[in-house]
Amino acid sequence: MLEPLRQGLPPTDPSGVAGSASCALPARYEAVGGARQFTRSTLERWELSDRFDDVALVVSELVTNALRHALPSDPPREFQDPP
């Protein structure tokens, strides 16, 4: 769905964008905590610690939704007719 939008965009190095930060997260739900920790340290570095609660809520929701919708679901089970 978003592929046509991405085709026209040049690759961007996040470290070259002012006011941005990024980190790689594993495809596990435990990564949500790591995302919050990264958010806390980034906001502290930017002297925005007072915004942590609001930003952490958004980050947690985004990471959780990304994992929920990107991880493969359980494989379909083959059901047998009862005897």
mmCIF file of the N, C-alpha and C atoms, coordinates in Angstrom:
data_MODEL
# 
_entry.id   MODEL 
# 
loop_
_atom_site.group_PDB 
_atom_site.id 
_atom_site.type_symbol 
_atom_site.label_atom_id 
_atom_site.label_alt_id 
_atom_site.label_comp_id 
_atom_site.label_asym_id 
_atom_site.label_entity_id 
_atom_site.label_seq_id 
_atom_site.pdbx_PDB_ins_code 
_atom_site.Cartn_x 
_atom_site.Cartn_y 
_atom_site.Cartn_z 
_atom_site.occupancy 
_atom_site.B_iso_or_equiv 
_atom_site.pdbx_formal_charge 
_atom_site.auth_seq_id 
_atom_site.auth_comp_id 
_atom_site.auth_asym_id 
_atom_site.auth_atom_id 
_atom_site.pdbx_PDB_model_num 
ATOM 1   N N  . MET A 1 1  ? 0.811   -1.188  0.000  1.00 0.00 ? 1  MET A N  1 
ATOM 2   C CA . MET A 1 1  ? 0.000   0.000   0.000  1.00 0.00 ? 1  MET A CA 1 
ATOM 3   C C  . MET A 1 1  ? 0.863   1.265   0.000  1.00 0.00 ? 1  MET A C  1 
ATOM 4   N N  . LEU A 1 2  ? 1.919   1.290   0.814  1.00 0.00 ? 2  LEU A N  1 
ATOM 5   C CA . LEU A 1 2  ? 2.770   2.478   0.874  1.00 0.00 ? 2  LEU A CA 1 
ATOM 6   C C  . LEU A 1 2  ? 3.925   2.435   -0.121 1.00 0.00 ? 2  LEU A C  1 
ATOM 7   N N  . GLU A 1 3  ? 4.097   1.322   -0.802 1.00 0.00 ? 3  GLU A N  1 
ATOM 8   C CA . GLU A 1 3  ? 5.235   1.192   -1.713 1.00 0.00 ? 3  GLU A CA 1 
ATOM 9   C C  . GLU A 1 3  ? 5.305   2.321   -2.740 1.00 0.00 ? 3  GLU A C  1 
ATOM 10  N N  . PRO A 1 4  ? 4.206   2.728   -3.385 1.00 0.00 ? 4  PRO A N  1 
ATOM 11  C CA . PRO A 1 4  ? 4.318   3.848   -4.339 1.00 0.00 ? 4  PRO A CA 1 
ATOM 12  C C  . PRO A 1 4  ? 4.839   5.124   -3.688 1.00 0.00 ? 4  PRO A C  1 
ATOM 13  N N  . LEU A 1 5  ? 4.510   5.343   -2.424 1.00 0.00 ? 5  LEU A N  1 
ATOM 14  C CA . LEU A 1 5  ? 4.997   6.538   -1.737 1.00 0.00 ? 5  LEU A CA 1 
ATOM 15  C C  . LEU A 1 5  ? 6.494   6.456   -1.488 1.00 0.00 ? 5  LEU A C  1 
ATOM 16  N N  . ARG A 1 6  ? 6.995   5.270   -1.171 1.00 0.00 ? 6  ARG A N  1 
ATOM 17  C CA . ARG A 1 6  ? 8.412   5.106   -0.861 1.00 0.00 ? 6  ARG A CA 1 
ATOM 18  C C  . ARG A 1 6  ? 9.294   5.199   -2.099 1.00 0.00 ? 6  ARG A C  1 
ATOM 19  N N  . GLN A 1 7  ? 8.765   4.855   -3.247 1.00 0.00 ? 7  GLN A N  1 
ATOM 20  C CA . GLN A 1 7  ? 9.576   4.827   -4.460 1.00 0.00 ? 7  GLN A CA 1 
ATOM 21  C C  . GLN A 1 7  ? 10.161  6.187   -4.795 1.00 0.00 ? 7  GLN A C  1 
ATOM 22  N N  . GLY A 1 8  ? 9.475   7.259   -4.471 1.00 0.00 ? 8  GLY A N  1 
ATOM 23  C CA . GLY A 1 8  ? 9.951   8.587   -4.817 1.00 0.00 ? 8  GLY A CA 1 
ATOM 24  C C  . GLY A 1 8  ? 10.822  9.235   -3.762 1.00 0.00 ? 8  GLY A C  1 
ATOM 25  N N  . LEU A 1 9  ? 11.059  8.551   -2.651 1.00 0.00 ? 9  LEU A N  1 
ATOM 26  C CA . LEU A 1 9  ? 11.826  9.148   -1.564 1.00 0.00 ? 9  LEU A CA 1 
ATOM 27  C C  . LEU A 1 9  ? 13.268  8.668   -1.581 1.00 0.00 ? 9  LEU A C  1 
ATOM 28  N N  . PRO A 1 10 ? 14.225  9.587   -1.469 1.00 0.00 ? 10 PRO A N  1 
ATOM 29  C CA . PRO A 1 10 ? 15.626  9.163   -1.403 1.00 0.00 ? 10 PRO A CA 1 
ATOM 30  C C  . PRO A 1 10 ? 15.911  8.552   -0.039 1.00 0.00 ? 10 PRO A C  1 
ATOM 31  N N  . PRO A 1 11 ? 16.891  7.633   0.042  1.00 0.00 ? 11 PRO A N  1 
ATOM 32  C CA . PRO A 1 11 ? 17.250  7.081   1.346  1.00 0.00 ? 11 PRO A CA 1 
ATOM 33  C C  . PRO A 1 11 ? 17.754  8.190   2.263  1.00 0.00 ? 11 PRO A C  1 
ATOM 34  N N  . THR A 1 12 ? 17.414  8.107   3.519  1.00 0.00 ? 12 THR A N  1 
ATOM 35  C CA . THR A 1 12 ? 17.806  9.128   4.484  1.00 0.00 ? 12 THR A CA 1 
ATOM 36  C C  . THR A 1 12 ? 18.604  8.495   5.605  1.00 0.00 ? 12 THR A C  1 
ATOM 37  N N  . ASP A 1 13 ? 19.717  9.104   5.939  1.00 0.00 ? 13 ASP A N  1 
ATOM 38  C CA . ASP A 1 13 ? 20.514  8.679   7.085  1.00 0.00 ? 13 ASP A CA 1 
ATOM 39  C C  . ASP A 1 13 ? 19.966  9.408   8.302  1.00 0.00 ? 13 ASP A C  1 
ATOM 40  N N  . PRO A 1 14 ? 19.354  8.670   9.269  1.00 0.00 ? 14 PRO A N  1 
ATOM 41  C CA . PRO A 1 14 ? 18.747  9.351   10.421 1.00 0.00 ? 14 PRO A CA 1 
ATOM 42  C C  . PRO A 1 14 ? 19.727  10.209  11.207 1.00 0.00 ? 14 PRO A C  1 
ATOM 43  N N  . SER A 1 15 ? 21.007  9.851   11.207 1.00 0.00 ? 15 SER A N  1 
ATOM 44  C CA . SER A 1 15 ? 21.976  10.642  11.971 1.00 0.00 ? 15 SER A CA 1 
ATOM 45  C C  . SER A 1 15 ? 22.215  12.008  11.337 1.00 0.00 ? 15 SER A C  1 
ATOM 46  N N  . GLY A 1 16 ? 21.859  12.165  10.060 1.00 0.00 ? 16 GLY A N  1 
ATOM 47  C CA . GLY A 1 16 ? 22.052  13.437  9.384  1.00 0.00 ? 16 GLY A CA 1 
ATOM 48  C C  . GLY A 1 16 ? 20.871  14.379  9.514  1.00 0.00 ? 16 GLY A C  1 
ATOM 49  N N  . VAL A 1 17 ? 19.793  13.920  10.120 1.00 0.00 ? 17 VAL A N  1 
ATOM 50  C CA . VAL A 1 17 ? 18.598  14.741  10.272 1.00 0.00 ? 17 VAL A CA 1 
ATOM 51  C C  . VAL A 1 17 ? 18.619  15.376  11.657 1.00 0.00 ? 17 VAL A C  1 
ATOM 52  N N  . ALA A 1 18 ? 18.541  16.690  11.701 1.00 0.00 ? 18 ALA A N  1 
ATOM 53  C CA . ALA A 1 18 ? 18.562  17.390  12.987 1.00 0.00 ? 18 ALA A CA 1 
ATOM 54  C C  . ALA A 1 18 ? 17.302  17.056  13.780 1.00 0.00 ? 18 ALA A C  1 
ATOM 55  N N  . GLY A 1 19 ? 17.480  16.828  15.071 1.00 0.00 ? 19 GLY A N  1 
ATOM 56  C CA . GLY A 1 19 ? 16.332  16.563  15.927 1.00 0.00 ? 19 GLY A CA 1 
ATOM 57  C C  . GLY A 1 19 ? 15.713  15.201  15.731 1.00 0.00 ? 19 GLY A C  1 
ATOM 58  N N  . SER A 1 20 ? 16.496  14.227  15.289 1.00 0.00 ? 20 SER A N  1 
ATOM 59  C CA . SER A 1 20 ? 15.957  12.880  15.138 1.00 0.00 ? 20 SER A CA 1 
ATOM 60  C C  . SER A 1 20 ? 16.872  11.887  15.833 1.00 0.00 ? 20 SER A C  1 
ATOM 61  N N  . ALA A 1 21 ? 16.316  10.757  16.167 1.00 0.00 ? 21 ALA A N  1 
ATOM 62  C CA . ALA A 1 21 ? 17.077  9.676   16.783 1.00 0.00 ? 21 ALA A CA 1 
ATOM 63  C C  . ALA A 1 21 ? 16.444  8.370   16.344 1.00 0.00 ? 21 ALA A C  1 
ATOM 64  N N  . SER A 1 22 ? 17.240  7.336   16.234 1.00 0.00 ? 22 SER A N  1 
ATOM 65  C CA . SER A 1 22 ? 16.694  6.034   15.857 1.00 0.00 ? 22 SER A CA 1 
ATOM 66  C C  . SER A 1 22 ? 17.478  4.935   16.553 1.00 0.00 ? 22 SER A C  1 
ATOM 67  N N  . CYS A 1 23 ? 16.849  3.794   16.677 1.00 0.00 ? 23 CYS A N  1 
ATOM 68  C CA . CYS A 1 23 ? 17.514  2.620   17.229 1.00 0.00 ? 23 CYS A CA 1 
ATOM 69  C C  . CYS A 1 23 ? 16.881  1.386   16.605 1.00 0.00 ? 23 CYS A C  1 
ATOM 70  N N  . ALA A 1 24 ? 17.661  0.330   16.520 1.00 0.00 ? 24 ALA A N  1 
ATOM 71  C CA . ALA A 1 24 ? 17.157  -0.945  16.008 1.00 0.00 ? 24 ALA A CA 1 
ATOM 72  C C  . ALA A 1 24 ? 16.560  -1.724  17.174 1.00 0.00 ? 24 ALA A C  1 
ATOM 73  N N  . LEU A 1 25 ? 15.431  -2.341  16.937 1.00 0.00 ? 25 LEU A N  1 
ATOM 74  C CA . LEU A 1 25 ? 14.758  -3.122  17.969 1.00 0.00 ? 25 LEU A CA 1 
ATOM 75  C C  . LEU A 1 25 ? 14.506  -4.532  17.454 1.00 0.00 ? 25 LEU A C  1 
ATOM 76  N N  . PRO A 1 26 ? 14.630  -5.532  18.327 1.00 0.00 ? 26 PRO A N  1 
ATOM 77  C CA . PRO A 1 26 ? 14.315  -6.897  17.897 1.00 0.00 ? 26 PRO A CA 1 
ATOM 78  C C  . PRO A 1 26 ? 12.809  -7.057  17.705 1.00 0.00 ? 26 PRO A C  1 
ATOM 79  N N  . ALA A 1 27 ? 12.423  -8.004  16.905 1.00 0.00 ? 27 ALA A N  1 
ATOM 80  C CA . ALA A 1 27 ? 11.001  -8.249  16.632 1.00 0.00 ? 27 ALA A CA 1 
ATOM 81  C C  . ALA A 1 27 ? 10.396  -9.104  17.740 1.00 0.00 ? 27 ALA A C  1 
ATOM 82  N N  . ARG A 1 28 ? 10.399  -8.558  18.948 1.00 0.00 ? 28 ARG A N  1 
ATOM 83  C CA . ARG A 1 28 ? 9.822   -9.225  20.122 1.00 0.00 ? 28 ARG A CA 1 
ATOM 84  C C  . ARG A 1 28 ? 9.106   -8.164  20.947 1.00 0.00 ? 28 ARG A C  1 
ATOM 85  N N  . TYR A 1 29 ? 8.069   -8.577  21.649 1.00 0.00 ? 29 TYR A N  1 
ATOM 86  C CA . TYR A 1 29 ? 7.312   -7.613  22.450 1.00 0.00 ? 29 TYR A CA 1 
ATOM 87  C C  . TYR A 1 29 ? 8.142   -7.014  23.578 1.00 0.00 ? 29 TYR A C  1 
ATOM 88  N N  . GLU A 1 30 ? 9.194   -7.693  24.012 1.00 0.00 ? 30 GLU A N  1 
ATOM 89  C CA . GLU A 1 30 ? 10.081  -7.132  25.031 1.00 0.00 ? 30 GLU A CA 1 
ATOM 90  C C  . GLU A 1 30 ? 10.783  -5.873  24.524 1.00 0.00 ? 30 GLU A C  1 
ATOM 91  N N  . ALA A 1 31 ? 10.800  -5.666  23.228 1.00 0.00 ? 31 ALA A N  1 
ATOM 92  C CA . ALA A 1 31 ? 11.448  -4.495  22.636 1.00 0.00 ? 31 ALA A CA 1 
ATOM 93  C C  . ALA A 1 31 ? 10.747  -3.197  23.024 1.00 0.00 ? 31 ALA A C  1 
ATOM 94  N N  . VAL A 1 32 ? 9.497   -3.278  23.444 1.00 0.00 ? 32 VAL A N  1 
ATOM 95  C CA . VAL A 1 32 ? 8.769   -2.065  23.833 1.00 0.00 ? 32 VAL A CA 1 
ATOM 96  C C  . VAL A 1 32 ? 9.482   -1.386  25.001 1.00 0.00 ? 32 VAL A C  1 
ATOM 97  N N  . GLY A 1 33 ? 9.946   -2.174  25.965 1.00 0.00 ? 33 GLY A N  1 
ATOM 98  C CA . GLY A 1 33 ? 10.691  -1.608  27.095 1.00 0.00 ? 33 GLY A CA 1 
ATOM 99  C C  . GLY A 1 33 ? 11.984  -0.958  26.645 1.00 0.00 ? 33 GLY A C  1 
ATOM 100 N N  . GLY A 1 34 ? 12.685  -1.596  25.708 1.00 0.00 ? 34 GLY A N  1 
ATOM 101 C CA . GLY A 1 34 ? 13.910  -1.014  25.167 1.00 0.00 ? 34 GLY A CA 1 
ATOM 102 C C  . GLY A 1 34 ? 13.642  0.287   24.435 1.00 0.00 ? 34 GLY A C  1 
ATOM 103 N N  . ALA A 1 35 ? 12.512  0.344   23.745 1.00 0.00 ? 35 ALA A N  1 
ATOM 104 C CA . ALA A 1 35 ? 12.141  1.582   23.046 1.00 0.00 ? 35 ALA A CA 1 
ATOM 105 C C  . ALA A 1 35 ? 11.880  2.706   24.042 1.00 0.00 ? 35 ALA A C  1 
ATOM 106 N N  . ARG A 1 36 ? 11.240  2.369   25.159 1.00 0.00 ? 36 ARG A N  1 
ATOM 107 C CA . ARG A 1 36 ? 10.998  3.392   26.188 1.00 0.00 ? 36 ARG A CA 1 
ATOM 108 C C  . ARG A 1 36 ? 12.308  3.866   26.814 1.00 0.00 ? 36 ARG A C  1 
ATOM 109 N N  . GLN A 1 37 ? 13.238  2.936   27.053 1.00 0.00 ? 37 GLN A N  1 
ATOM 110 C CA . GLN A 1 37 ? 14.540  3.321   27.614 1.00 0.00 ? 37 GLN A CA 1 
ATOM 111 C C  . GLN A 1 37 ? 15.294  4.230   26.648 1.00 0.00 ? 37 GLN A C  1 
ATOM 112 N N  . PHE A 1 38 ? 15.267  3.880   25.363 1.00 0.00 ? 38 PHE A N  1 
ATOM 113 C CA . PHE A 1 38 ? 15.917  4.709   24.351 1.00 0.00 ? 38 PHE A CA 1 
ATOM 114 C C  . PHE A 1 38 ? 15.267  6.096   24.311 1.00 0.00 ? 38 PHE A C  1 
ATOM 115 N N  . THR A 1 39 ? 13.951  6.129   24.416 1.00 0.00 ? 39 THR A N  1 
ATOM 116 C CA . THR A 1 39 ? 13.224  7.400   24.424 1.00 0.00 ? 39 THR A CA 1 
ATOM 117 C C  . THR A 1 39 ? 13.630  8.251   25.618 1.00 0.00 ? 39 THR A C  1 
ATOM 118 N N  . ARG A 1 40 ? 13.717  7.626   26.789 1.00 0.00 ? 40 ARG A N  1 
ATOM 119 C CA . ARG A 1 40 ? 14.100  8.369   27.995 1.00 0.00 ? 40 ARG A CA 1 
ATOM 120 C C  . ARG A 1 40 ? 15.494  8.976   27.833 1.00 0.00 ? 40 ARG A C  1 
ATOM 121 N N  . SER A 1 41 ? 16.468  8.169   27.391 1.00 0.00 ? 41 SER A N  1 
ATOM 122 C CA . SER A 1 41 ? 17.838  8.688   27.271 1.00 0.00 ? 41 SER A CA 1 
ATOM 123 C C  . SER A 1 41 ? 17.931  9.767   26.195 1.00 0.00 ? 41 SER A C  1 
ATOM 124 N N  . THR A 1 42 ? 17.176  9.607   25.112 1.00 0.00 ? 42 THR A N  1 
ATOM 125 C CA . THR A 1 42 ? 17.188  10.616  24.050 1.00 0.00 ? 42 THR A CA 1 
ATOM 126 C C  . THR A 1 42 ? 16.585  11.930  24.545 1.00 0.00 ? 42 THR A C  1 
ATOM 127 N N  . LEU A 1 43 ? 15.458  11.849  25.223 1.00 0.00 ? 43 LEU A N  1 
ATOM 128 C CA . LEU A 1 43 ? 14.829  13.070  25.738 1.00 0.00 ? 43 LEU A CA 1 
ATOM 129 C C  . LEU A 1 43 ? 15.702  13.746  26.791 1.00 0.00 ? 43 LEU A C  1 
ATOM 130 N N  . GLU A 1 44 ? 16.398  12.964  27.606 1.00 0.00 ? 44 GLU A N  1 
ATOM 131 C CA . GLU A 1 44 ? 17.326  13.562  28.577 1.00 0.00 ? 44 GLU A CA 1 
ATOM 132 C C  . GLU A 1 44 ? 18.445  14.306  27.856 1.00 0.00 ? 44 GLU A C  1 
ATOM 133 N N  . ARG A 1 45 ? 18.978  13.693  26.804 1.00 0.00 ? 45 ARG A N  1 
ATOM 134 C CA . ARG A 1 45 ? 20.058  14.325  26.031 1.00 0.00 ? 45 ARG A CA 1 
ATOM 135 C C  . ARG A 1 45 ? 19.574  15.621  25.381 1.00 0.00 ? 45 ARG A C  1 
ATOM 136 N N  . TRP A 1 46 ? 18.326  15.646  24.978 1.00 0.00 ? 46 TRP A N  1 
ATOM 137 C CA . TRP A 1 46 ? 17.745  16.829  24.346 1.00 0.00 ? 46 TRP A CA 1 
ATOM 138 C C  . TRP A 1 46 ? 17.153  17.801  25.369 1.00 0.00 ? 46 TRP A C  1 
ATOM 139 N N  . GLU A 1 47 ? 17.333  17.501  26.647 1.00 0.00 ? 47 GLU A N  1 
ATOM 140 C CA . GLU A 1 47 ? 16.795  18.325  27.740 1.00 0.00 ? 47 GLU A CA 1 
ATOM 141 C C  . GLU A 1 47 ? 15.274  18.474  27.648 1.00 0.00 ? 47 GLU A C  1 
ATOM 142 N N  . LEU A 1 48 ? 14.616  17.360  27.360 1.00 0.00 ? 48 LEU A N  1 
ATOM 143 C CA . LEU A 1 48 ? 13.155  17.327  27.256 1.00 0.00 ? 48 LEU A CA 1 
ATOM 144 C C  . LEU A 1 48 ? 12.560  16.252  28.170 1.00 0.00 ? 48 LEU A C  1 
ATOM 145 N N  . SER A 1 49 ? 13.230  15.979  29.276 1.00 0.00 ? 49 SER A N  1 
ATOM 146 C CA . SER A 1 49 ? 12.774  14.918  30.188 1.00 0.00 ? 49 SER A CA 1 
ATOM 147 C C  . SER A 1 49 ? 11.343  15.120  30.667 1.00 0.00 ? 49 SER A C  1 
ATOM 148 N N  . ASP A 1 50 ? 10.914  16.357  30.763 1.00 0.00 ? 50 ASP A N  1 
ATOM 149 C CA . ASP A 1 50 ? 9.562   16.628  31.252 1.00 0.00 ? 50 ASP A CA 1 
ATOM 150 C C  . ASP A 1 50 ? 8.486   16.124  30.294 1.00 0.00 ? 50 ASP A C  1 
ATOM 151 N N  . ARG A 1 51 ? 8.832   15.785  29.075 1.00 0.00 ? 51 ARG A N  1 
ATOM 152 C CA . ARG A 1 51 ? 7.873   15.285  28.078 1.00 0.00 ? 51 ARG A CA 1 
ATOM 153 C C  . ARG A 1 51 ? 7.856   13.761  28.010 1.00 0.00 ? 51 ARG A C  1 
ATOM 154 N N  . PHE A 1 52 ? 8.648   13.101  28.870 1.00 0.00 ? 52 PHE A N  1 
ATOM 155 C CA . PHE A 1 52 ? 8.812   11.647  28.754 1.00 0.00 ? 52 PHE A CA 1 
ATOM 156 C C  . PHE A 1 52 ? 7.492   10.889  28.797 1.00 0.00 ? 52 PHE A C  1 
ATOM 157 N N  . ASP A 1 53 ? 6.628   11.167  29.752 1.00 0.00 ? 53 ASP A N  1 
ATOM 158 C CA . ASP A 1 53 ? 5.388   10.390  29.882 1.00 0.00 ? 53 ASP A CA 1 
ATOM 159 C C  . ASP A 1 53 ? 4.565   10.410  28.599 1.00 0.00 ? 53 ASP A C  1 
ATOM 160 N N  . ASP A 1 54 ? 4.403   11.577  28.016 1.00 0.00 ? 54 ASP A N  1 
ATOM 161 C CA . ASP A 1 54 ? 3.613   11.690  26.785 1.00 0.00 ? 54 ASP A CA 1 
ATOM 162 C C  . ASP A 1 54 ? 4.288   10.978  25.618 1.00 0.00 ? 54 ASP A C  1 
ATOM 163 N N  . VAL A 1 55 ? 5.586   11.225  25.456 1.00 0.00 ? 55 VAL A N  1 
ATOM 164 C CA . VAL A 1 55 ? 6.310   10.640  24.327 1.00 0.00 ? 55 VAL A CA 1 
ATOM 165 C C  . VAL A 1 55 ? 6.422   9.128   24.493 1.00 0.00 ? 55 VAL A C  1 
ATOM 166 N N  . ALA A 1 56 ? 6.659   8.653   25.712 1.00 0.00 ? 56 ALA A N  1 
ATOM 167 C CA . ALA A 1 56 ? 6.779   7.212   25.953 1.00 0.00 ? 56 ALA A CA 1 
ATOM 168 C C  . ALA A 1 56 ? 5.479   6.487   25.630 1.00 0.00 ? 56 ALA A C  1 
ATOM 169 N N  . LEU A 1 57 ? 4.352   7.107   25.923 1.00 0.00 ? 57 LEU A N  1 
ATOM 170 C CA . LEU A 1 57 ? 3.065   6.502   25.587 1.00 0.00 ? 57 LEU A CA 1 
ATOM 171 C C  . LEU A 1 57 ? 2.936   6.322   24.074 1.00 0.00 ? 57 LEU A C  1 
ATOM 172 N N  . VAL A 1 58 ? 3.281   7.349   23.324 1.00 0.00 ? 58 VAL A N  1 
ATOM 173 C CA . VAL A 1 58 ? 3.198   7.276   21.861 1.00 0.00 ? 58 VAL A CA 1 
ATOM 174 C C  . VAL A 1 58 ? 4.173   6.231   21.323 1.00 0.00 ? 58 VAL A C  1 
ATOM 175 N N  . VAL A 1 59 ? 5.410   6.242   21.809 1.00 0.00 ? 59 VAL A N  1 
ATOM 176 C CA . VAL A 1 59 ? 6.417   5.279   21.352 1.00 0.00 ? 59 VAL A CA 1 
ATOM 177 C C  . VAL A 1 59 ? 5.961   3.855   21.660 1.00 0.00 ? 59 VAL A C  1 
ATOM 178 N N  . SER A 1 60 ? 5.461   3.621   22.865 1.00 0.00 ? 60 SER A N  1 
ATOM 179 C CA . SER A 1 60 ? 4.990   2.283   23.246 1.00 0.00 ? 60 SER A CA 1 
ATOM 180 C C  . SER A 1 60 ? 3.877   1.806   22.320 1.00 0.00 ? 60 SER A C  1 
ATOM 181 N N  . GLU A 1 61 ? 2.933   2.678   22.031 1.00 0.00 ? 61 GLU A N  1 
ATOM 182 C CA . GLU A 1 61 ? 1.828   2.315   21.139 1.00 0.00 ? 61 GLU A CA 1 
ATOM 183 C C  . GLU A 1 61 ? 2.325   2.011   19.728 1.00 0.00 ? 61 GLU A C  1 
ATOM 184 N N  . LEU A 1 62 ? 3.224   2.848   19.218 1.00 0.00 ? 62 LEU A N  1 
ATOM 185 C CA . LEU A 1 62 ? 3.734   2.636   17.860 1.00 0.00 ? 62 LEU A CA 1 
ATOM 186 C C  . LEU A 1 62 ? 4.516   1.334   17.742 1.00 0.00 ? 62 LEU A C  1 
ATOM 187 N N  . VAL A 1 63 ? 5.392   1.066   18.706 1.00 0.00 ? 63 VAL A N  1 
ATOM 188 C CA . VAL A 1 63 ? 6.190   -0.166  18.655 1.00 0.00 ? 63 VAL A CA 1 
ATOM 189 C C  . VAL A 1 63 ? 5.286   -1.384  18.822 1.00 0.00 ? 63 VAL A C  1 
ATOM 190 N N  . THR A 1 64 ? 4.352   -1.326  19.753 1.00 0.00 ? 64 THR A N  1 
ATOM 191 C CA . THR A 1 64 ? 3.430   -2.450  19.953 1.00 0.00 ? 64 THR A CA 1 
ATOM 192 C C  . THR A 1 64 ? 2.617   -2.721  18.695 1.00 0.00 ? 64 THR A C  1 
ATOM 193 N N  . ASN A 1 65 ? 2.083   -1.679  18.076 1.00 0.00 ? 65 ASN A N  1 
ATOM 194 C CA . ASN A 1 65 ? 1.303   -1.860  16.847 1.00 0.00 ? 65 ASN A CA 1 
ATOM 195 C C  . ASN A 1 65 ? 2.159   -2.397  15.714 1.00 0.00 ? 65 ASN A C  1 
ATOM 196 N N  . ALA A 1 66 ? 3.384   -1.906  15.597 1.00 0.00 ? 66 ALA A N  1 
ATOM 197 C CA . ALA A 1 66 ? 4.277   -2.409  14.548 1.00 0.00 ? 66 ALA A CA 1 
ATOM 198 C C  . ALA A 1 66 ? 4.530   -3.897  14.740 1.00 0.00 ? 66 ALA A C  1 
ATOM 199 N N  . LEU A 1 67 ? 4.780   -4.307  15.971 1.00 0.00 ? 67 LEU A N  1 
ATOM 200 C CA . LEU A 1 67 ? 5.016   -5.727  16.239 1.00 0.00 ? 67 LEU A CA 1 
ATOM 201 C C  . LEU A 1 67 ? 3.750   -6.545  16.020 1.00 0.00 ? 67 LEU A C  1 
ATOM 202 N N  . ARG A 1 68 ? 2.646   -6.055  16.494 1.00 0.00 ? 68 ARG A N  1 
ATOM 203 C CA . ARG A 1 68 ? 1.385   -6.796  16.373 1.00 0.00 ? 68 ARG A CA 1 
ATOM 204 C C  . ARG A 1 68 ? 1.021   -7.036  14.915 1.00 0.00 ? 68 ARG A C  1 
ATOM 205 N N  . HIS A 1 69 ? 1.249   -6.060  14.070 1.00 0.00 ? 69 HIS A N  1 
ATOM 206 C CA . HIS A 1 69 ? 0.814   -6.172  12.681 1.00 0.00 ? 69 HIS A CA 1 
ATOM 207 C C  . HIS A 1 69 ? 1.903   -6.650  11.734 1.00 0.00 ? 69 HIS A C  1 
ATOM 208 N N  . ALA A 1 70 ? 3.151   -6.699  12.195 1.00 0.00 ? 70 ALA A N  1 
ATOM 209 C CA . ALA A 1 70 ? 4.241   -7.117  11.314 1.00 0.00 ? 70 ALA A CA 1 
ATOM 210 C C  . ALA A 1 70 ? 4.692   -8.543  11.580 1.00 0.00 ? 70 ALA A C  1 
ATOM 211 N N  . LEU A 1 71 ? 4.542   -9.014  12.808 1.00 0.00 ? 71 LEU A N  1 
ATOM 212 C CA . LEU A 1 71 ? 4.976   -10.371 13.121 1.00 0.00 ? 71 LEU A CA 1 
ATOM 213 C C  . LEU A 1 71 ? 4.025   -11.369 12.483 1.00 0.00 ? 71 LEU A C  1 
ATOM 214 N N  . PRO A 1 72 ? 4.593   -12.465 11.975 1.00 0.00 ? 72 PRO A N  1 
ATOM 215 C CA . PRO A 1 72 ? 3.710   -13.470 11.377 1.00 0.00 ? 72 PRO A CA 1 
ATOM 216 C C  . PRO A 1 72 ? 2.814   -14.085 12.452 1.00 0.00 ? 72 PRO A C  1 
ATOM 217 N N  . SER A 1 73 ? 1.608   -14.376 12.070 1.00 0.00 ? 73 SER A N  1 
ATOM 218 C CA . SER A 1 73 ? 0.694   -15.013 13.017 1.00 0.00 ? 73 SER A CA 1 
ATOM 219 C C  . SER A 1 73 ? 1.001   -16.502 13.075 1.00 0.00 ? 73 SER A C  1 
ATOM 220 N N  . ASP A 1 74 ? 0.390   -17.170 14.009 1.00 0.00 ? 74 ASP A N  1 
ATOM 221 C CA . ASP A 1 74 ? 0.587   -18.614 14.115 1.00 0.00 ? 74 ASP A CA 1 
ATOM 222 C C  . ASP A 1 74 ? 0.172   -19.271 12.808 1.00 0.00 ? 74 ASP A C  1 
ATOM 223 N N  . PRO A 1 75 ? 0.897   -20.331 12.414 1.00 0.00 ? 75 PRO A N  1 
ATOM 224 C CA . PRO A 1 75 ? 0.510   -21.010 11.169 1.00 0.00 ? 75 PRO A CA 1 
ATOM 225 C C  . PRO A 1 75 ? -0.888  -21.616 11.313 1.00 0.00 ? 75 PRO A C  1 
ATOM 226 N N  . PRO A 1 76 ? -1.619  -21.681 10.219 1.00 0.00 ? 76 PRO A N  1 
ATOM 227 C CA . PRO A 1 76 ? -2.966  -22.254 10.303 1.00 0.00 ? 76 PRO A CA 1 
ATOM 228 C C  . PRO A 1 76 ? -2.894  -23.723 10.717 1.00 0.00 ? 76 PRO A C  1 
ATOM 229 N N  . ARG A 1 77 ? -3.812  -24.110 11.547 1.00 0.00 ? 77 ARG A N  1 
ATOM 230 C CA . ARG A 1 77 ? -3.855  -25.503 11.995 1.00 0.00 ? 77 ARG A CA 1 
ATOM 231 C C  . ARG A 1 77 ? -4.793  -26.285 11.092 1.00 0.00 ? 77 ARG A C  1 
ATOM 232 N N  . GLU A 1 78 ? -4.428  -27.538 10.896 1.00 0.00 ? 78 GLU A N  1 
ATOM 233 C CA . GLU A 1 78 ? -5.312  -28.416 10.132 1.00 0.00 ? 78 GLU A CA 1 
ATOM 234 C C  . GLU A 1 78 ? -6.234  -29.110 11.123 1.00 0.00 ? 78 GLU A C  1 
ATOM 235 N N  . PHE A 1 79 ? -7.503  -28.919 10.950 1.00 0.00 ? 79 PHE A N  1 
ATOM 236 C CA . PHE A 1 79 ? -8.476  -29.537 11.841 1.00 0.00 ? 79 PHE A CA 1 
ATOM 237 C C  . PHE A 1 79 ? -8.963  -30.835 11.217 1.00 0.00 ? 79 PHE A C  1 
ATOM 238 N N  . GLN A 1 80 ? -9.110  -31.825 12.074 1.00 0.00 ? 80 GLN A N  1 
ATOM 239 C CA . GLN A 1 80 ? -9.638  -33.108 11.617 1.00 0.00 ? 80 GLN A CA 1 
ATOM 240 C C  . GLN A 1 80 ? -11.094 -33.213 12.047 1.00 0.00 ? 80 GLN A C  1 
ATOM 241 N N  . ASP A 1 81 ? -11.859 -33.894 11.246 1.00 0.00 ? 81 ASP A N  1 
ATOM 242 C CA . ASP A 1 81 ? -13.247 -34.141 11.620 1.00 0.00 ? 81 ASP A CA 1 
ATOM 243 C C  . ASP A 1 81 ? -13.268 -35.021 12.861 1.00 0.00 ? 81 ASP A C  1 
ATOM 244 N N  . PRO A 1 82 ? -14.173 -34.750 13.787 1.00 0.00 ? 82 PRO A N  1 
ATOM 245 C CA . PRO A 1 82 ? -14.252 -35.613 14.969 1.00 0.00 ? 82 PRO A CA 1 
ATOM 246 C C  . PRO A 1 82 ? -14.668 -37.023 14.574 1.00 0.00 ? 82 PRO A C  1 
ATOM 247 N N  . PRO A 1 83 ? -14.219 -38.009 15.355 1.00 0.00 ? 83 PRO A N  1 
ATOM 248 C CA . PRO A 1 83 ? -14.575 -39.416 15.001 1.00 0.00 ? 83 PRO A CA 1 
ATOM 249 C C  . PRO A 1 83 ? -16.051 -39.692 15.147 1.00 0.00 ? 83 PRO A C  1 
# 
